[in-house]
Amino acid sequence: MDHNDSSHISEVVNRTLVPLLVNYMPAVVTALVAWITLIQIYFGKRDEAALTDENEAPEQKIDRKPIVASVNKTAKKKQHSEKWSRDPKQNYSHEWLLDPNDAILNMEFSANGKFLATCADDDPGGTSGSSSSSEANKENNSPGRLTRRQKKNRVRKEDTSPLKKKVKRDMRKKGRHEDPYPLKQYIKLNLNDTDVFYTLRNYTLSAEDMMTLGYPVESKLYPGRAMIYRAGALDANAKEFVPRDESVYTSLLVQNSDQFGKRQEFHIKRNNGITSEEKKCVRCNKGFFMSSDGEYLTQEHCNYHWGKLHSPPSGGIEWFYSCCKGRQGTKGCTTAKLHVWSGVEPGRNGPFDGYVRTRQRKTPPQDGNYGVYSLDCEMCFTNTGLELTKISVVSLDGKPVYETFVRPESFIIDYNTRFSGITAKDMSRNSKVKTLKDVQNDLMGFITADTILVGHGLENDLRALRMIHYTVVDTAVVFPHILGLPYKRSLKSLTHSYLRKDIQVGTHDSYEDACSCLELILWKLRKDLLRNNDK
């Protein structure tokens, strides 16, 4: 910048800014003085008001706020920040509220949660308004009829044992209610557990029914080993299940029973010294080959429909799948890495090792009640078939008794998450995953041979548990399909039809399924008792 530019700028400043400052300076100074004066007046009046409040008499304070309890403000903030309970022995001694010579004779809660203090003498005859209101308040404030404010402010005195806390914490993680028991149908039935046990014995399956449905039974030719019969053809003319008066167990001899036929022979081929056996995929019904040691020889994807076949609502012969509405015979809508099988083939299967049989109780209970439990198992597909991954057991009122994850012994092919709700993360992040032998030992501790087990398609659960038990109630048989056995209605359909409740929304939960089975059989029991009483 040269000398001419600097002189030019100074000349512009002298012509513009200097006249502005000269013209507006008085106005700016006047405004500042006015603001300072107003601020002084405001603070002076506030100090005078504070001095006037200090010189007022106590009677004037009472006139302004006539009914104020002596409660500390800091304590009130603390009450709102954490759970608390009202103490009926709080001291309310305000001179406007009470006479100095009187004493509080009664302290109750009103319907809106406020205090009611009574200073009048008690009526010996019990006809005074004070005593009657007190009795009314006691009725209104019974544990079953608390107001919303009382429920919010009361201190919950519950069992704080570690086991109880763990069960509630697990339920909250899975979206369950903290107190799911007792079950609704258990309350409606209004019977003691012993009467329910003796009545449910009429609904247990017979030995022939268990053998026909594919339950694991013990063969007399192979003591300690299990035999499983699985029907290969559907029988649409199967008779409806009818409760029996008593359960009679016949000798179970599957090995020499000609009426059940022989196990089907599968195609065996030997290539380079490797023995292979043909299996049938339970999802796409396509055959594949495996070696004798469980190795997959057929490496191909499985295309299948995970939904069920349904007939057209308006009639017709073109059945469709519920998963994608595709017609029967079309290509599957879901693809899996490998084919899978259930571990059981049509015909006779066995003898199998590793099964345990429930034992008789040494000393029978005094009331004759051996217990009623409902159980549900979740399984995954391995190279040896279906294996157990989770089990839930509940008591007669729906209280959880036993629940744990189980690590399969064989290599897992598919977790079957759509129907089991189990993922690989559940097995990896859970440090308390048990083995099948541990689960068997735990169950044998409280399940005896006379204990009634309730479930839906319980033969699959007992196969996965590798347990032989003959006292079972199967809701798939108690609520038969319209076409008869071996067709079966799903647990979701039965619960929606009879209990008006939707289950298995989203992922499956074994605890929810076990409670649903129990509620279904209790509903059936209550309806049958009402029908018999009407006769």
C-alpha positions in Angstrom: 0.0 0.0 0.0 1.5 3.4 -1.0 1.1 6.8 0.6 -1.7 7.9 -1.7 -4.0 4.9 -0.6 -3.5 5.5 3.1 -4.3 9.1 2.8 -7.4 8.2 0.8 -8.7 5.9 3.5 -8.1 8.4 6.3 -10.1 10.9 4.3 -13.0 8.5 3.9 -13.0 7.8 7.7 -13.1 11.5 8.6 -16.0 12.1 6.3 -18.3 9.2 7.4 -17.5 7.7 10.9 -16.7 10.9 12.7 -20.0 12.6 12.0 -21.9 9.5 13.0 -20.2 9.3 16.4 -20.8 13.0 17.0 -24.5 12.7 16.2 -25.4 9.5 18.0 -23.2 9.6 21.1 -25.7 11.4 23.3 -28.4 8.9 22.6 -26.2 5.9 23.5 -25.1 7.5 26.8 -28.8 8.3 27.7 -29.8 4.7 27.0 -27.1 3.2 29.3 -28.0 5.5 32.1 -31.7 4.5 31.8 -30.9 0.7 32.0 -28.7 1.2 35.0 -31.5 3.1 36.8 -34.1 0.4 36.1 -31.8 -2.4 37.4 -31.2 -0.5 40.6 -35.0 0.0 41.2 -35.7 -3.8 40.6 -33.2 -5.1 43.1 -34.2 -2.5 45.6 -37.8 -3.6 45.6 -36.9 -7.2 45.9 -34.8 -6.6 49.0 -37.7 -4.6 50.6 -40.1 -7.6 49.9 -37.7 -10.0 51.5 -37.5 -7.8 54.7 -41.3 -7.6 54.8 -41.6 -11.4 54.7 -39.2 -11.8 57.6 -41.2 -9.4 59.8 -44.6 -11.0 59.2 -46.2 -13.0 62.0 -46.5 -16.8 61.9 -50.3 -16.5 61.7 -50.1 -14.8 58.4 -48.0 -17.7 57.0 -50.7 -20.1 58.1 -53.3 -18.0 56.3 -51.4 -18.3 53.1 -50.7 -22.0 53.3 -53.2 -23.4 55.8 -52.7 -27.2 55.4 -49.0 -28.1 54.9 -47.4 -31.2 56.4 -43.9 -31.0 57.9 -42.1 -32.8 55.2 -38.6 -31.9 54.2 -38.0 -30.9 50.6 -34.9 -32.9 50.3 -36.7 -36.0 51.6 -39.5 -35.4 49.0 -37.0 -35.4 46.2 -35.5 -38.6 47.5 -38.9 -40.2 47.6 -39.5 -39.5 43.9 -36.1 -40.8 42.9 -36.4 -44.2 44.5 -39.0 -46.7 45.7 -40.4 -46.0 49.1 -43.3 -47.0 51.3 -45.5 -44.7 53.4 -45.0 -45.1 57.2 -48.4 -45.0 59.0 -46.6 -43.7 62.2 -45.5 -40.4 60.7 -45.9 -37.5 63.1 -48.5 -34.9 61.9 -48.7 -32.4 64.7 -49.7 -29.2 63.0 -51.5 -26.8 65.4 -54.2 -26.0 62.8 -54.8 -29.7 62.1 -54.9 -31.1 65.6 -55.6 -30.0 69.1 -52.5 -30.3 71.3 -54.3 -32.6 73.8 -55.5 -35.0 71.2 -53.6 -37.9 69.6 -53.8 -39.7 66.3 -55.9 -42.8 67.0 -55.9 -44.3 63.5 -53.9 -43.8 60.3 -55.2 -45.4 57.0 -54.8 -44.9 53.3 -57.7 -43.6 51.2 -58.6 -44.8 47.8 -56.3 -42.2 46.1 -53.3 -43.1 48.3 -53.5 -40.1 50.7 -53.5 -40.2 54.5 -56.6 -40.2 56.7 -56.0 -39.3 60.3 -58.7 -40.0 62.9 -58.8 -38.2 66.3 -62.3 -39.1 67.5 -62.9 -41.7 70.2 -63.6 -45.3 69.1 -67.3 -46.3 69.2 -67.7 -49.4 71.4 -70.6 -50.6 69.3 -68.7 -50.3 66.1 -71.2 -48.0 64.5 -69.2 -44.8 64.2 -68.3 -43.3 60.9 -64.6 -43.5 61.7 -64.5 -47.2 62.3 -66.7 -48.0 59.3 -64.5 -45.8 57.0 -61.5 -47.6 58.5 -62.9 -51.0 57.6 -63.8 -49.8 54.1 -60.3 -48.5 53.6 -58.9 -51.8 54.8 -61.0 -53.6 52.3 -60.1 -51.2 49.5 -56.4 -51.5 50.3 -56.2 -55.3 50.5 -53.3 -56.8 48.5 -55.5 -57.7 45.6 -57.2 -54.2 45.3 -54.4 -51.7 45.4 -54.7 -48.5 43.4 -52.2 -47.6 40.7 -50.4 -45.1 42.9 -50.1 -47.6 45.8 -48.8 -50.3 43.4 -46.2 -47.8 42.2 -45.1 -46.6 45.6 -45.2 -49.7 47.6 -42.0 -51.7 48.4 -42.3 -55.2 46.8 -41.4 -57.8 49.4 -40.6 -60.8 47.2 -38.2 -63.7 47.3 -34.8 -62.4 46.5 -33.0 -65.8 46.3 -30.4 -66.2 43.6 -32.4 -68.8 41.8 -35.5 -66.7 41.7 -33.5 -63.7 40.4 -31.9 -65.8 37.7 -35.2 -67.1 36.5 -36.7 -63.6 36.3 -33.6 -62.2 34.6 -33.8 -64.9 31.9 -37.5 -64.3 31.4 -37.0 -60.5 31.0 -34.3 -61.2 28.3 -36.7 -63.4 26.4 -39.6 -60.9 26.7 -41.6 -63.0 29.2 -43.8 -61.8 32.0 -42.1 -61.8 35.4 -44.9 -63.8 37.0 -46.3 -66.2 34.2 -47.6 -68.6 36.8 -50.0 -69.8 38.0 -51.5 -70.5 34.6 -54.9 -69.2 33.7 -56.4 -72.7 33.1 -54.9 -74.0 36.3 -56.8 -71.3 38.3 -60.0 -72.0 36.4 -59.8 -75.7 37.1 -59.8 -75.0 40.8 -58.5 -78.5 41.8 -55.7 -79.5 44.0 -52.7 -81.2 42.4 -53.5 -84.7 43.8 -57.0 -84.7 42.1 -55.5 -83.4 38.9 -52.9 -86.2 38.9 -55.5 -89.0 39.4 -57.7 -87.5 36.7 -54.9 -87.1 34.2 -54.1 -90.8 34.5 -57.2 -91.5 32.4 -55.6 -89.6 29.5 -52.3 -91.4 29.4 -51.4 -93.4 26.3 -51.5 -97.2 26.3 -48.5 -99.4 25.4 -49.9 -100.1 22.0 -50.6 -96.4 21.2 -47.0 -95.5 22.3 -45.6 -98.2 20.0 -47.7 -97.2 17.1 -46.8 -93.5 17.5 -43.1 -94.1 17.5 -42.3 -93.8 21.2 -39.0 -95.4 22.4 -39.8 -98.6 24.2 -37.6 -101.3 25.8 -37.3 -104.6 24.1 -37.2 -107.8 26.2 -34.7 -109.4 23.8 -32.3 -106.5 24.4 -32.7 -105.3 28.0 -31.5 -101.8 28.6 -31.8 -100.9 24.9 -34.5 -99.0 23.1 -36.5 -100.0 20.0 -38.5 -97.5 17.9 -41.1 -98.3 15.4 -42.1 -95.7 12.8 -45.0 -96.1 10.5 -44.2 -95.7 6.8 -47.7 -95.2 5.4 -50.4 -92.8 6.5 -53.6 -94.3 7.9 -56.5 -91.9 7.4 -58.9 -94.3 9.1 -57.2 -94.2 12.5 -59.6 -94.1 15.4 -60.0 -91.1 17.6 -58.3 -91.0 21.0 -60.7 -91.7 23.9 -59.6 -91.3 27.5 -59.3 -94.7 29.3 -60.4 -95.6 32.8 -57.1 -97.1 33.7 -53.7 -97.7 32.1 -52.7 -101.3 31.5 -49.2 -101.9 30.3 -48.6 -105.0 28.2 -45.2 -106.6 27.6 -43.3 -104.6 25.1 -41.6 -106.9 22.6 -40.9 -105.1 19.4 -38.2 -107.4 18.0 -40.6 -110.3 17.3 -43.8 -108.4 16.6 -44.7 -109.4 13.0 -47.7 -107.0 13.0 -45.3 -104.0 12.8 -43.3 -105.4 9.8 -39.6 -105.3 9.1 -37.5 -102.3 8.6 -37.1 -101.2 5.0 -33.9 -102.2 3.3 -32.0 -99.2 1.8 -29.8 -99.3 -1.2 -26.2 -100.1 -0.2 -23.3 -99.7 -2.6 -19.6 -100.2 -2.1 -17.2 -98.0 -3.9 -13.5 -98.3 -3.2 -14.2 -100.2 0.0 -16.5 -97.5 1.4 -19.9 -98.7 2.6 -22.7 -96.1 2.0 -26.3 -96.1 2.9 -29.1 -94.1 1.3 -31.1 -91.7 3.5 -34.2 -89.7 2.7 -34.2 -86.0 3.4 -37.0 -85.0 5.7 -37.3 -81.6 4.0 -37.3 -82.3 0.3 -37.9 -86.1 0.3 -34.9 -86.6 -1.9 -32.5 -89.4 -1.4 -28.8 -88.9 -0.5 -25.9 -91.1 0.5 -23.9 -91.2 3.7 -21.1 -93.4 4.9 -21.4 -95.8 7.8 -19.4 -93.3 10.0 -21.8 -90.4 9.3 -19.8 -88.7 6.5 -21.8 -87.0 3.7 -21.1 -88.6 0.3 -23.7 -86.5 -1.5 -22.6 -82.9 -1.4 -25.5 -80.9 -2.8 -27.9 -78.1 -1.7 -31.4 -78.9 -0.4 -34.3 -76.9 -2.0 -37.4 -77.3 0.0 -40.7 -75.7 1.2 -40.6 -75.1 5.0 -44.4 -74.5 5.1 -47.2 -77.1 5.1 -49.4 -78.2 2.3 -52.9 -76.8 2.4 -56.0 -77.4 0.3 -57.6 -74.4 -1.5 -60.2 -72.6 0.7 -62.6 -72.5 -2.2 -62.1 -76.1 -3.1 -60.2 -77.8 -5.9 -57.3 -80.2 -6.3 -54.3 -77.8 -6.5 -52.8 -77.8 -3.0 -50.4 -75.0 -2.1 -47.6 -74.4 0.5 -48.2 -72.0 3.3 -44.7 -70.5 3.1 -44.7 -69.1 -0.4 -48.2 -70.1 -1.7 -46.5 -72.2 -4.3 -48.3 -75.2 -5.8 -47.5 -78.8 -4.9 -44.6 -80.1 -7.0 -42.9 -76.7 -7.5 -39.3 -75.9 -6.7 -38.6 -75.2 -3.1 -38.5 -71.5 -1.9 -35.7 -72.1 0.7 -32.2 -73.4 0.1 -30.0 -75.2 2.7 -26.4 -76.4 2.4 -27.0 -80.1 2.8 -29.8 -82.6 3.1 -30.8 -83.8 6.6 -32.6 -86.7 8.2 -34.3 -87.4 11.5 -32.3 -90.4 12.6 -35.2 -92.8 12.4 -36.3 -94.7 9.3 -39.7 -96.2 8.5 -40.1 -99.6 10.1 -38.2 -101.0 13.1 -35.2 -99.1 14.4 -32.7 -100.3 16.9 -31.7 -101.6 19.3 -30.2 -98.2 20.5 -27.7 -97.7 23.3 -27.5 -94.7 25.6 -31.2 -94.7 26.6 -32.3 -94.4 30.3 -35.5 -95.7 31.8 -37.3 -93.9 34.6 -37.3 -95.9 37.8 -40.0 -96.6 40.4 -40.0 -94.5 43.5 -38.8 -96.4 46.6 -41.2 -94.8 49.0 -44.5 -93.8 47.5 -45.9 -90.3 48.5 -48.5 -90.2 51.2 -51.1 -88.6 48.9 -50.2 -90.8 45.9 -49.3 -87.8 43.8 -46.1 -88.6 41.8 -46.1 -85.2 40.1 -47.2 -83.8 36.7 -44.7 -82.0 34.5 -44.9 -80.5 31.0 -41.7 -80.5 28.9 -40.7 -79.3 25.5 -37.4 -79.9 23.7 -35.7 -78.1 20.8 -33.6 -80.1 18.4 -31.1 -79.5 15.6 -30.0 -81.6 12.6 -26.7 -83.4 12.9 -25.1 -86.1 10.8 -26.7 -88.7 13.0 -30.2 -87.2 12.9 -32.1 -84.9 15.3 -30.3 -84.2 18.6 -31.2 -82.2 21.7 -30.2 -78.5 22.0 -32.5 -77.1 24.7 -35.1 -78.4 27.2 -37.7 -76.7 29.4 -39.7 -78.4 32.1 -42.6 -76.7 34.0 -44.7 -77.8 36.9 -48.5 -78.2 37.0 -49.1 -74.5 37.7 -46.7 -73.4 35.0 -43.7 -72.6 37.2 -40.3 -73.2 35.5 -38.6 -76.2 37.0 -35.7 -77.0 34.7 -34.2 -75.3 31.6 -30.8 -75.6 30.0 -29.0 -75.6 26.7 -27.6 -79.0 25.6 -24.5 -79.5 23.4 -25.1 -82.2 20.7 -22.6 -85.1 20.6 -22.4 -85.2 16.8 -21.5 -82.5 14.2 -24.3 -79.9 13.7 -25.5 -79.6 10.1 -28.4 -77.2 10.7 -29.6 -75.5 13.9 -33.2 -75.5 12.5 -33.6 -72.0 13.9 -36.9 -71.3 12.2 -38.6 -74.0 14.3 -36.3 -74.3 17.3 -35.3 -70.7 17.9 -31.7 -71.8 18.6 -28.7 -70.1 16.9 -25.0 -70.7 17.0 -24.6 -67.6 19.2 -26.8 -69.2 21.9 -24.6 -72.2 22.1 -21.3 -70.2 22.0 -22.0 -67.4 24.4 -23.7 -69.6 27.0 -21.0 -71.0 29.3 -23.4 -73.4 31.2 -24.2 -75.7 28.2 -24.7 -79.3 29.5 -24.2 -82.6 27.9 -27.0 -85.1 27.3 -25.8 -87.3 30.1 -26.0 -84.4 32.5 -29.5 -83.7 31.5 -30.5 -87.3 31.9 -29.1 -87.4 35.5 -30.9 -84.2 36.3 -34.3 -85.4 35.0 -34.0 -88.7 36.8 -33.7 -86.9 40.0 -37.4 -85.7 40.0 -39.1 -87.7 37.3 -40.1 -91.3 38.3 -41.8 -94.0 36.4 -45.3 -92.9 37.7 -44.8 -89.2 37.0 -47.1 -87.9 34.3 -45.3 -86.1 31.4 -47.3 -83.8 29.2 -46.2 -82.7 25.8 -47.1 -82.2 22.1 -45.7 -85.0 19.9 -43.8 -86.2 23.0 -42.2 -89.1 21.1 -39.8 -86.7 19.5 -38.8 -85.2 22.8 -38.2 -88.6 24.4 -36.2 -89.7 21.4 -34.0 -86.6 21.7 -33.7 -87.1 25.5 -33.0 -90.8 24.9 -35.4 -91.6 27.7 -37.9 -94.5 28.1 -41.1 -93.4 30.0 -44.5 -94.9 29.8 -46.7 -92.4 31.7 -47.3 -89.7 29.1 -50.2 -87.5 28.0 -49.8 -86.3 24.4 -51.9 -83.3 23.3 -51.5 -84.2 19.7 -53.5 -87.4 20.4 -56.0 -85.8 23.0 -56.9 -83.2 20.3 -57.0 -85.4 17.1 -56.8 -84.2 13.5 -60.0 -84.3 11.5 -58.5 -87.0 9.3 -57.3 -89.1 12.3 -53.8 -90.4 13.1 -51.1 -90.1 12.0 -52.2 -86.7 10.9 -51.6 -84.2 13.8 -52.6 -80.6 14.4 -49.8 -78.2 15.3 -49.5 -76.8 18.8 -49.9 -73.3 17.4 -53.2 -74.2 15.8 -54.6 -75.9 18.9 -53.7 -73.0 21.2 -55.3 -70.5 18.9 -58.5 -72.6 18.5 -59.1 -73.6 22.1 -57.3 -71.1 24.2 -57.7 -68.0 21.9 -54.0 -67.3 22.3 -51.3 -66.8 19.7 -47.9 -68.5 20.4 -44.7 -68.9 18.5 -44.9 -65.3 17.2 -41.4 -64.7 15.9 -39.0 -67.2 17.3 -40.0 -70.4 19.1 -39.6 -70.7 22.9 -39.6 -74.1 24.6 -40.9 -72.7 27.8 -43.9 -71.1 26.0 -44.6 -74.4 24.2 -44.5 -76.4 27.5 -46.9 -74.0 29.2 -49.2 -74.1 26.2 -49.4 -77.9 26.3 -50.2 -77.8 30.0 -52.9 -75.3 29.5 -54.5 -77.3 26.7 -54.7 -80.5 28.8 -56.1 -78.5 31.8 -58.7 -76.9 29.5 -59.7 -80.4 28.2 -59.9 -81.7 31.8 -62.1 -78.8 32.9 -64.5 -79.2 30.0 -64.8 -83.0 30.5 -65.5 -82.5 34.2 -68.2 -79.9 33.5 -69.7 -82.2 30.9 -69.8 -85.2 33.4 -71.3 -83.0 36.1 -74.1 -81.9 33.7 -75.0 -85.5 33.1 
